[in-house]
Amino acid sequence: MTAEAYGLAGARIDRIAETATANKRSIYMHFGTKEELFDKVVADSMIKLAESASFEAGDLPAYAGELFDRLEQWPHIRRLYLWAGLERDQPVDTEVEQYRKRVAALEAAQEAGRIRADIPSAELMAMVIALVISWDTAAWSLKALQPENRRETSTDHRHNVTAAVAALARPATGFGEGADRGAQPSRSRR
């Protein structure tokens, strides 16, 4: 699909019709505007991704690992996710429903003390996803700082992601009254 390669702005109906070997009129009749077609492609891809990675709110590192694996398997979905975040400023209903289920499960796990409860569940979900795609979205200037002899493999990145998610999701302990929400106690304050 051209949206995966060019995003919404670059996905011209002419280009879509040529790629799909269809005529422009039939595309408009079946899918509506270019924006509606883009939203459908994004929604279908996000549902495919959501259904392919098992989600257990109490085991966010396993979910992050599966999500990482699927995005390695389907890099076009990662690109669509990024394009949608850049080019669409309204939610897609089917995607909202997928997230709603996961956010509700996170809230239940937080209430049960299985994962940290000091970060709102929707933000926690966003942070997990951000960690999964963190190296892909890192600035090229930052990536350049990784020494030649220390180039990491996909397996290394997966391990780093799941370790970071494990640390993020771990229930906060050892906080006294008045401690900052989510902040680790500091040895010295400056």
KEKE-3310 file (N, C-alpha, C; in steps of 0.2 Angstrom, whole numbers, plus 5000, padded with zeros to 4 digits):
npx = (5004:5003:5001:5009:5022:5023:5015:5000:5000:5008:5001:4994:4978:4979:4991:4988:4978:4985:4994:4985:4979:4967:4953:4952:4939:4932:4939:4935:4922:4921:4928:4928:4935:4953:4958:4949:4951:4965:4963:4956:4965:4975:4968:4964:4977:4981:4972:4975:4988:4986:4978:4987:4997:4998:4990:4993:4990:4997:5009:5018:5031:5032:5022:5027:5038:5032:5025:5036:5042:5032:5032:5044:5042:5032:5036:5030:5018:5023:5028:5016:5009:5018:5016:5002:5002:5009:5001:4988:4975:4965:4956:4954:4940:4939:4952:4953:4944:4951:4962:4955:4951:4963:4968:4959:4961:4974:4971:4964:4974:4983:4975:4975:4988:4998:5005:5013:5005:5005:5006:4995:4984:4982:4993:5003:5002:5005:5018:5024:5022:5030:5043:5044:5046:5056:5070:5069:5063:5072:5083:5094:5106:5108:5108:5120:5130:5132:5145:5155:5159:5150:5137:5121:5110:5094:5089:5096:5091:5077:5079:5083:5072:5062:5068:5068:5054:5050:5056:5049:5036:5036:5029:5029:5038:5043:5041:5038:5026:5022:5031:5037:5026:5029:5043:5059:5067:5080:5097:5104:5099:5099)
npy = (4994:5011:5021:5016:5017:5031:5039:5048:5061:5058:5048:5047:5047:5043:5036:5026:5020:5015:5006:4997:4992:4997:5008:5026:5031:5019:5017:5029:5026:5014:5017:5030:5046:5050:5051:5044:5031:5029:5029:5018:5008:5010:5007:4993:4987:4990:4982:4970:4969:4970:4959:4949:4949:4943:4949:4952:4960:4960:4956:4965:4965:4953:4956:4967:4961:4952:4962:4969:4959:4956:4969:4968:4958:4963:4977:4987:4990:4996:5008:5013:5016:5026:5036:5038:5044:5056:5062:5062:5069:5065:5052:5035:5025:5011:5008:5014:5007:4994:4999:5003:4991:4986:4996:4996:4983:4985:4995:4987:4978:4987:4991:4979:4978:4972:4979:4994:5008:5022:5029:5034:5023:5023:5032:5023:5013:5019:5022:5010:5006:5016:5013:5000:5004:5013:5013:5013:5026:5034:5048:5050:5055:5052:5038:5037:5038:5025:5014:5007:4994:4990:4987:4983:4969:4964:4955:4959:4972:4969:4962:4973:4981:4974:4973:4986:4989:4980:4986:4998:4994:4988:4987:5001:5003:5006:5019:5033:5043:5058:5057:5060:5056:5042:5045:5040:5038:5049:5050:5062:5079:5093)
npz = (5000:4996:5006:5017:5013:5009:5017:5022:5016:5005:4998:4985:4976:4963:4963:4972:4965:4953:4959:4965:4954:4950:4946:4949:4952:4957:4969:4976:4977:4985:4996:5000:5004:5002:5015:5023:5018:5021:5035:5037:5032:5042:5054:5051:5051:5063:5071:5066:5071:5085:5088:5085:5095:5111:5126:5142:5156:5168:5164:5156:5151:5143:5134:5127:5122:5112:5105:5099:5092:5082:5075:5070:5061:5053:5047:5040:5047:5058:5051:5047:5059:5064:5053:5055:5067:5065:5055:5056:5066:5074:5083:5078:5078:5079:5082:5095:5102:5103:5111:5122:5129:5133:5141:5151:5156:5161:5171:5180:5184:5190:5201:5207:5212:5204:5194:5193:5200:5200:5188:5176:5167:5153:5150:5154:5145:5133:5135:5136:5122:5116:5121:5115:5101:5102:5098:5084:5082:5087:5085:5071:5074:5087:5086:5079:5089:5094:5096:5082:5085:5093:5088:5089:5089:5083:5092:5103:5105:5107:5120:5127:5127:5133:5146:5150:5150:5160:5171:5171:5173:5185:5201:5212:5226:5243:5245:5255:5264:5256:5246:5229:5216:5207:5207:5210:5226:5230:5233:5235:5235:5224)
capx = (5000:5007:5001:5014:5028:5022:5011:4994:5001:5011:4997:4989:4974:4982:4996:4985:4974:4990:4997:4980:4976:4960:4952:4951:4932:4930:4942:4931:4915:4921:4932:4927:4941:4959:4959:4945:4955:4970:4961:4954:4971:4978:4964:4965:4983:4982:4968:4980:4994:4983:4976:4993:5001:4994:4991:4992:4991:5002:5016:5019:5037:5030:5018:5032:5042:5028:5024:5042:5043:5027:5034:5050:5040:5028:5038:5025:5013:5027:5028:5009:5008:5021:5013:4996:5003:5011:4997:4980:4975:4959:4956:4951:4936:4941:4959:4951:4941:4957:4966:4951:4951:4970:4969:4954:4965:4980:4968:4963:4981:4985:4971:4977:4995:5002:5009:5014:4998:5006:5005:4988:4985:4983:5000:5008:5001:5009:5025:5026:5023:5035:5049:5045:5048:5061:5076:5066:5061:5078:5087:5100:5112:5109:5110:5127:5134:5133:5151:5154:5160:5144:5131:5116:5106:5087:5088:5098:5086:5071:5080:5083:5065:5058:5070:5065:5047:5050:5058:5044:5029:5036:5025:5033:5039:5048:5039:5035:5021:5024:5036:5034:5023:5033:5050:5063:5070:5086:5102:5105:5095:5103)
capy = (5000:5017:5024:5013:5020:5038:5042:5051:5066:5056:5043:5050:5042:5041:5031:5020:5016:5012:5001:4992:4991:4999:5015:5031:5031:5014:5018:5033:5023:5009:5019:5037:5050:5047:5051:5038:5025:5029:5027:5011:5004:5010:5003:4986:4985:4990:4977:4964:4969:4969:4952:4944:4949:4942:4954:4950:4966:4959:4954:4969:4964:4948:4959:4971:4957:4950:4967:4970:4953:4957:4974:4966:4954:4968:4984:4992:4992:5002:5014:5016:5019:5033:5040:5040:5049:5062:5065:5062:5072:5062:5045:5030:5022:5004:5007:5016:5001:4990:5002:5003:4985:4985:5001:4993:4978:4988:4998:4981:4975:4992:4990:4972:4979:4968:4983:5001:5012:5029:5031:5033:5017:5025:5034:5018:5009:5023:5022:5003:5006:5020:5009:4995:5007:5018:5013:5015:5033:5038:5052:5047:5058:5048:5031:5037:5037:5018:5012:5002:4987:4988:4987:4978:4965:4964:4951:4964:4977:4966:4961:4980:4984:4970:4975:4993:4988:4977:4991:5003:4992:4986:4991:5006:5001:5010:5027:5036:5048:5064:5055:5062:5051:5039:5046:5035:5042:5052:5051:5069:5084:5098)
capz = (5000:4996:5013:5021:5010:5008:5022:5020:5011:4998:4996:4980:4974:4957:4964:4975:4959:4949:4963:4966:4947:4950:4944:4955:4954:4961:4975:4980:4978:4990:5002:5001:5003:5004:5022:5025:5016:5026:5042:5036:5032:5048:5058:5050:5052:5071:5073:5065:5076:5092:5088:5085:5101:5117:5131:5149:5159:5173:5161:5151:5147:5138:5128:5124:5117:5107:5100:5096:5087:5077:5072:5066:5056:5049:5048:5037:5052:5062:5047:5047:5066:5064:5049:5057:5073:5062:5050:5058:5073:5078:5084:5074:5083:5080:5086:5101:5106:5105:5117:5128:5132:5136:5146:5156:5159:5165:5177:5185:5186:5194:5207:5211:5214:5200:5191:5196:5199:5200:5181:5173:5163:5146:5149:5154:5138:5128:5137:5134:5115:5115:5122:5109:5095:5104:5094:5077:5082:5089:5080:5068:5077:5093:5084:5077:5095:5096:5093:5077:5087:5098:5084:5092:5084:5084:5098:5109:5106:5111:5127:5131:5127:5138:5152:5151:5151:5166:5176:5171:5175:5192:5206:5216:5233:5247:5245:5261:5263:5253:5240:5223:5212:5202:5207:5215:5231:5228:5238:5237:5231:5223)
cpx = (5004:5007:5007:5021:5028:5018:5004:4995:5004:5007:4992:4985:4976:4987:4993:4981:4979:4992:4991:4977:4969:4959:4950:4943:4929:4933:4937:4925:4915:4924:4931:4934:4947:4960:4955:4948:4961:4968:4959:4960:4975:4974:4964:4971:4984:4978:4972:4985:4991:4981:4982:4998:4997:4995:4989:4994:4997:5008:5017:5026:5036:5026:5023:5036:5039:5027:5030:5043:5038:5029:5040:5048:5036:5030:5034:5020:5017:5027:5021:5007:5011:5018:5006:4997:5005:5006:4990:4980:4968:4959:4952:4947:4938:4948:4957:4949:4946:4961:4962:4951:4958:4971:4964:4958:4971:4977:4967:4969:4984:4982:4973:4984:5000:5007:5009:5007:4999:5006:4999:4989:4985:4990:5005:5008:5005:5016:5028:5027:5029:5042:5050:5048:5054:5067:5074:5065:5067:5081:5093:5106:5114:5111:5118:5132:5136:5140:5150:5155:5154:5137:5127:5112:5099:5086:5091:5093:5080:5073:5080:5076:5062:5061:5068:5058:5046:5051:5052:5038:5030:5033:5030:5032:5044:5046:5036:5030:5025:5030:5033:5031:5027:5041:5053:5066:5077:5091:5104:5101:5099:5099)
cpy = (5006:5021:5022:5016:5028:5042:5045:5056:5063:5050:5046:5045:5039:5035:5025:5016:5012:5006:4995:4990:4992:5006:5020:5031:5026:5014:5023:5030:5018:5012:5026:5041:5047:5046:5045:5031:5024:5027:5020:5006:5004:5006:4995:4983:4985:4984:4970:4963:4967:4962:4947:4944:4948:4947:4952:4956:4966:4957:4958:4968:4958:4951:4963:4967:4954:4956:4969:4965:4954:4963:4973:4962:4958:4975:4989:4994:4997:5008:5017:5019:5026:5038:5043:5045:5056:5066:5065:5064:5070:5055:5041:5026:5015:5003:5009:5010:4996:4992:5002:4997:4984:4990:4999:4987:4980:4991:4992:4978:4980:4991:4984:4973:4975:4972:4990:5005:5019:5032:5029:5027:5018:5028:5028:5014:5013:5023:5015:5003:5010:5016:5003:4998:5013:5019:5015:5022:5037:5042:5049:5049:5054:5041:5031:5036:5030:5016:5007:4995:4985:4988:4981:4975:4966:4961:4956:4969:4975:4965:4968:4982:4980:4972:4981:4993:4985:4982:4996:5001:4989:4990:4995:5003:5006:5017:5028:5041:5055:5063:5057:5055:5048:5040:5042:5040:5043:5052:5058:5073:5090:5104)
cpz = (5000:5002:5017:5019:5010:5013:5019:5014:5004:4995:4991:4978:4967:4958:4967:4969:4955:4953:4964:4959:4947:4947:4950:4957:4958:4968:4979:4982:4984:4996:5004:5000:5004:5011:5025:5023:5020:5033:5042:5036:5039:5053:5057:5052:5060:5074:5072:5070:5083:5093:5088:5091:5107:5122:5137:5153:5165:5171:5155:5147:5141:5132:5124:5119:5111:5102:5096:5090:5081:5072:5068:5060:5051:5050:5044:5042:5056:5058:5047:5053:5066:5060:5052:5063:5070:5058:5051:5065:5077:5078:5079:5079:5084:5084:5093:5105:5107:5111:5123:5132:5136:5142:5152:5160:5163:5171:5182:5188:5191:5201:5211:5213:5210:5196:5194:5194:5199:5193:5178:5168:5156:5145:5149:5148:5133:5129:5135:5126:5113:5116:5117:5103:5096:5099:5086:5077:5085:5084:5078:5071:5084:5091:5082:5083:5097:5092:5088:5080:5092:5095:5087:5087:5087:5091:5104:5110:5109:5118:5130:5132:5133:5145:5154:5153:5158:5172:5176:5174:5183:5197:5211:5223:5237:5247:5252:5259:5261:5248:5234:5219:5207:5203:5212:5220:5229:5234:5240:5232:5230:5222)
residu = (MET:THR:ALA:GLU:ALA:TYR:GLY:LEU:ALA:GLY:ALA:ARG:ILE:ASP:ARG:ILE:ALA:GLU:THR:ALA:THR:ALA:ASN:LYS:ARG:SER:ILE:TYR:MET:HIS:PHE:GLY:THR:LYS:GLU:GLU:LEU:PHE:ASP:LYS:VAL:VAL:ALA:ASP:SER:MET:ILE:LYS:LEU:ALA:GLU:SER:ALA:SER:PHE:GLU:ALA:GLY:ASP:LEU:PRO:ALA:TYR:ALA:GLY:GLU:LEU:PHE:ASP:ARG:LEU:GLU:GLN:TRP:PRO:HIS:ILE:ARG:ARG:LEU:TYR:LEU:TRP:ALA:GLY:LEU:GLU:ARG:ASP:GLN:PRO:VAL:ASP:THR:GLU:VAL:GLU:GLN:TYR:ARG:LYS:ARG:VAL:ALA:ALA:LEU:GLU:ALA:ALA:GLN:GLU:ALA:GLY:ARG:ILE:ARG:ALA:ASP:ILE:PRO:SER:ALA:GLU:LEU:MET:ALA:MET:VAL:ILE:ALA:LEU:VAL:ILE:SER:TRP:ASP:THR:ALA:ALA:TRP:SER:LEU:LYS:ALA:LEU:GLN:PRO:GLU:ASN:ARG:ARG:GLU:THR:SER:THR:ASP:HIS:ARG:HIS:ASN:VAL:THR:ALA:ALA:VAL:ALA:ALA:LEU:ALA:ARG:PRO:ALA:THR:GLY:PHE:GLY:GLU:GLY:ALA:ASP:ARG:GLY:ALA:GLN:PRO:SER:ARG:SER:ARG:ARG)
# end
